[in-house]
Amino acid sequence: MTIQKLKSVRAIRQEADDLSERIERLRSAAERTTSAPSITGFGGGSGSTDRMAEQAAKLVDLISRRQQRLIYLEMQLEEIEEWLDGLSLEQREIMRLRYLKGMTW
């Protein structure tokens, strides 16, 4: 197990968290778009439909990317846990805190 691999797991976790935040922002924006009343009373026209379709496609893409990252993260964590099992209890905890949780020395 390399230090670089341990650090990469932390980066993957951060990437998944960032995707989750983007998904939530996009969902909030979509809710505002669909719940906003029309000023003219005649609806938004094809422009708002296109925008909603674009937001939906982006949302599906972000959810898919996040799911892929989470699956990859889980596989990496299983491999790391197997490696950590070979260490002493103290070493295991230090490695988890430093490289997986990102704590400083």
Backbone bond lengths (Angstrom), bond angles and torsions (degrees), N, CA, C in turn:
res aa  C-N    CA-C-N  psi(-1)  N-CA   C-N-CA  omega(-1)  CA-C   N-CA-C  phi
1 M - - - 1.452 - - 1.525 107.75 -
2 T 1.300 115.95 133.55 1.456 119.64 -179.63 1.530 110.53 -106.62
3 I 1.308 114.80 157.32 1.460 121.11 176.51 1.526 109.29 -60.88
4 Q 1.326 116.16 -38.93 1.467 120.52 -179.89 1.527 111.11 -60.10
5 K 1.327 117.26 -40.12 1.462 120.42 179.25 1.527 110.59 -66.78
6 L 1.316 116.38 -40.49 1.459 120.09 178.21 1.524 110.67 -62.90
7 K 1.330 116.13 -42.03 1.460 120.07 178.67 1.526 111.53 -67.53
8 S 1.323 116.77 -34.26 1.463 119.70 -178.84 1.527 111.36 -65.73
9 V 1.324 117.16 -31.56 1.460 120.44 178.06 1.528 109.92 -64.66
10 R 1.307 116.08 -41.43 1.467 119.94 177.20 1.522 110.26 -62.59
11 A 1.323 117.40 -40.08 1.465 121.20 179.41 1.537 111.06 -66.76
12 I 1.308 116.83 -38.51 1.471 120.70 178.01 1.525 109.95 -64.77
13 R 1.315 116.43 -42.45 1.467 120.53 178.14 1.532 110.20 -61.49
14 Q 1.323 117.36 -42.73 1.461 121.26 178.96 1.527 110.72 -64.17
15 E 1.317 115.88 -40.23 1.466 120.04 178.53 1.532 110.75 -62.27
16 A 1.319 117.24 -42.63 1.469 121.11 177.75 1.526 110.54 -63.71
17 D 1.326 117.32 -40.49 1.466 120.85 177.18 1.529 111.25 -63.87
18 D 1.329 116.41 -41.39 1.465 120.57 178.10 1.526 110.95 -62.87
19 L 1.331 116.46 -41.14 1.461 119.91 177.59 1.526 110.66 -63.38
20 S 1.325 116.91 -38.91 1.467 120.53 178.18 1.528 110.84 -61.49
21 E 1.324 116.61 -41.74 1.461 120.54 178.14 1.528 111.27 -64.05
22 R 1.321 116.50 -42.34 1.462 120.06 179.08 1.523 110.75 -64.26
23 I 1.323 116.59 -38.31 1.466 121.08 178.44 1.516 109.93 -62.50
24 E 1.319 116.67 -45.27 1.466 120.10 179.85 1.526 112.07 -63.85
25 R 1.336 116.78 -40.98 1.470 119.53 177.62 1.525 111.19 -63.30
26 L 1.330 116.18 -41.36 1.458 119.98 -179.65 1.527 110.86 -67.40
27 R 1.328 116.57 -39.75 1.469 119.71 176.94 1.527 110.63 -62.68
28 S 1.308 117.20 -42.40 1.466 121.01 178.65 1.522 110.72 -62.72
29 A 1.327 116.48 -43.25 1.463 120.41 178.76 1.524 110.60 -63.70
30 A 1.320 116.67 -39.37 1.466 120.22 179.19 1.525 110.68 -65.98
31 E 1.320 117.30 -39.19 1.461 120.57 178.04 1.520 110.92 -64.62
32 R 1.318 117.25 -40.26 1.470 120.37 177.96 1.523 110.46 -64.87
33 T 1.323 116.67 -38.30 1.462 120.98 -179.32 1.519 110.96 -66.19
34 T 1.327 117.18 -42.71 1.464 120.17 -177.02 1.516 112.42 -78.17
35 S 1.327 118.04 -25.26 1.465 119.58 -177.48 1.523 113.41 -95.48
36 A 1.318 117.45 -8.19 1.469 120.24 -178.84 1.521 109.82 -73.08
37 P 1.334 117.72 128.82 1.461 120.06 178.74 1.519 111.13 -71.19
38 S 1.284 115.58 150.73 1.456 121.24 178.31 1.525 109.26 -77.64
39 I 1.304 117.43 136.46 1.458 121.57 -179.69 1.530 110.20 -69.24
40 T 1.324 116.66 -41.02 1.465 120.39 -176.55 1.515 112.30 -84.69
41 G 1.313 116.90 -19.89 1.455 119.90 -176.82 1.511 112.90 87.02
42 F 1.326 118.09 -0.32 1.460 121.58 -178.38 1.522 113.02 -105.23
43 G 1.299 118.40 12.45 1.467 120.03 179.92 1.503 111.25 86.21
44 G 1.303 114.60 176.04 1.449 120.00 -174.44 1.504 115.15 -89.13
45 G 1.310 118.49 -10.51 1.449 119.90 -177.91 1.509 111.62 77.61
46 S 1.319 116.07 -173.74 1.463 120.30 -175.50 1.521 112.24 -69.28
47 G 1.316 118.07 -22.72 1.462 120.97 -179.90 1.509 112.05 -63.08
48 S 1.338 117.79 -43.45 1.462 119.29 -179.17 1.520 110.95 -71.67
49 T 1.341 116.86 -31.72 1.466 120.08 177.53 1.519 109.78 -65.96
50 D 1.331 116.12 -41.99 1.460 120.39 177.46 1.520 110.77 -63.04
51 R 1.313 115.91 -41.06 1.468 120.01 179.96 1.521 110.51 -64.92
52 M 1.321 116.96 -42.36 1.464 120.51 179.42 1.525 110.76 -65.51
53 A 1.323 116.86 -39.88 1.468 120.64 178.11 1.525 110.45 -64.95
54 E 1.326 115.82 -39.43 1.462 120.61 178.07 1.527 110.55 -64.59
55 Q 1.334 116.84 -43.43 1.465 120.80 178.58 1.529 110.85 -64.51
56 A 1.329 117.05 -39.99 1.466 120.70 179.64 1.527 110.62 -64.37
57 A 1.324 116.85 -42.74 1.462 120.56 178.69 1.523 110.77 -63.88
58 K 1.315 116.50 -42.02 1.471 121.01 178.71 1.530 110.24 -63.67
59 L 1.331 115.86 -41.04 1.462 120.73 179.26 1.521 111.17 -62.69
60 V 1.314 117.11 -44.59 1.467 121.42 178.44 1.526 110.43 -61.32
61 D 1.333 116.13 -42.09 1.469 120.59 179.03 1.526 111.11 -62.99
62 L 1.331 117.32 -45.55 1.467 120.76 -179.59 1.525 111.48 -64.12
63 I 1.317 116.96 -41.57 1.465 120.45 178.91 1.516 110.47 -63.29
64 S 1.325 116.49 -42.08 1.467 120.68 178.44 1.525 111.33 -63.06
65 R 1.338 116.39 -45.46 1.472 120.07 178.81 1.519 111.72 -62.46
66 R 1.340 116.58 -41.44 1.462 119.50 178.82 1.527 110.51 -63.37
67 Q 1.318 117.13 -42.85 1.460 120.66 -179.97 1.527 111.22 -61.61
68 Q 1.323 116.81 -42.14 1.462 120.74 177.50 1.524 111.17 -61.49
69 R 1.339 116.72 -43.33 1.466 120.36 179.61 1.519 111.29 -64.64
70 L 1.339 116.74 -40.02 1.464 120.33 -179.89 1.526 111.69 -66.38
71 I 1.319 116.77 -38.79 1.468 120.04 177.55 1.525 109.71 -64.70
72 Y 1.323 116.46 -46.34 1.460 120.40 178.73 1.529 110.64 -62.15
73 L 1.324 116.53 -41.55 1.460 121.14 178.55 1.519 110.77 -60.07
74 E 1.308 117.00 -44.76 1.462 120.74 -179.65 1.530 111.51 -61.82
75 M 1.319 116.85 -41.01 1.473 119.98 177.80 1.529 110.41 -63.27
76 Q 1.325 117.04 -43.20 1.457 120.92 179.79 1.530 111.05 -65.03
77 L 1.320 116.95 -41.13 1.467 120.76 179.91 1.529 111.37 -64.19
78 E 1.317 117.31 -37.67 1.467 119.81 176.99 1.525 110.72 -62.05
79 E 1.324 116.44 -43.54 1.464 120.73 178.92 1.531 110.94 -63.55
80 I 1.311 116.55 -42.23 1.464 120.89 179.55 1.525 110.75 -66.04
81 E 1.323 117.07 -41.75 1.469 120.30 179.05 1.532 111.00 -60.84
82 E 1.314 117.41 -39.44 1.471 120.35 176.43 1.527 110.19 -61.16
83 W 1.328 116.54 -43.03 1.455 120.68 179.15 1.526 110.67 -66.33
84 L 1.336 116.84 -42.29 1.464 120.73 -179.38 1.527 111.75 -63.88
85 D 1.322 117.67 -30.49 1.462 120.78 179.36 1.526 112.61 -59.92
86 G 1.326 116.42 -22.78 1.453 120.69 179.34 1.524 113.48 -82.99
87 L 1.315 117.05 -5.28 1.467 121.31 -178.83 1.526 110.41 -97.20
88 S 1.319 114.86 164.24 1.462 118.81 174.42 1.526 108.92 -68.49
89 L 1.315 116.38 162.85 1.458 121.60 -178.57 1.528 111.58 -56.81
90 E 1.325 116.44 -44.36 1.457 121.09 -179.75 1.533 111.30 -65.04
91 Q 1.319 117.30 -45.45 1.458 121.08 179.20 1.531 111.19 -62.53
92 R 1.320 115.93 -41.14 1.463 121.18 178.63 1.523 111.35 -57.70
93 E 1.325 115.06 -48.64 1.460 120.09 -177.79 1.525 111.23 -64.62
94 I 1.316 117.03 -41.45 1.465 121.16 178.79 1.532 110.03 -62.08
95 M 1.314 117.55 -44.94 1.467 121.08 -179.93 1.524 111.06 -64.23
96 R 1.310 117.68 -40.91 1.472 120.78 178.13 1.529 110.99 -63.10
97 L 1.321 115.56 -48.05 1.460 119.34 -177.60 1.528 111.87 -65.90
98 R 1.312 116.75 -42.77 1.456 120.67 -175.33 1.526 112.45 -74.46
99 Y 1.319 117.08 -51.15 1.460 119.58 -170.14 1.519 114.07 -98.55
100 L 1.293 118.72 -30.68 1.464 119.18 -179.38 1.527 112.22 -92.23
101 K 1.317 117.01 -34.90 1.465 120.62 179.87 1.519 112.04 -95.79
102 G 1.350 116.97 -16.29 1.451 120.33 176.16 1.513 116.26 81.48
103 M 1.309 117.57 16.36 1.455 120.30 179.72 1.528 110.30 -72.12
104 T 1.311 115.70 152.77 1.460 119.37 178.45 1.521 109.68 -89.72
105 W 1.309 114.86 165.36 1.463 119.44 179.92 1.500 109.25 -66.34
